[in-house]
Amino acid sequence: MDSRLKLRYNPHVGRVVIVALVVALATAASSSASPPKAVAFRMPSKNIGCMYEPPAFGQKAFLRCDILSGLVPKPKRKCELDWTGLGMTRRHKAHPVCAGDTVYDPHAHILKYGRTWKAGGFTCHSKRRGLRCSNGAGHGFFLSRKHWSVH
């Protein structure tokens, strides 16, 4: 017999019934489905690295690209940590990211110059002069060693 099922006498029904342990079944069902995975890539210059986080656990899909040499010029808003790069959701405008970490992965796939990356409603074009990314709503950003912009 399956260890998740038990036989129990139910006095209200007057007979033995099979009782499923709902928590165990739900846990088994959810563990078989793997959660969506993040995808990382970096530019051939090895100065810009991006991470796409698919929607999960009530969070919106998000694309963040960090630049190791720092944002030039620095945003005018105050940042208690570091201006690491730029980020956006699928429908909202891009914005500078103030963070104490980085999404740059030195082992991530290199997006060669002239190539395009697409996932989850985001598109990024790699060029020698920099990285241009956009979302399905037409918002996006440009990121390079010399400057950055959002549109």
QUIGIHU-V104403 format. One line per field, one symbol per residue. phi: phi as a letter, one per 30 degrees, with the letter a starting at -180 (. if undefined). Layout:
phi = ???
//
This chain:
phi = .dddcbcbdcddciadbccddeddddddddddcdddcdbcbbdedicbbbbccddahicddbcbbcbddjdbddedddbdcbdclbbacdbcddadccacbbcdcdcdecddeicbcbahjcbbccbedlccbbcddidaabbbddabacb
//
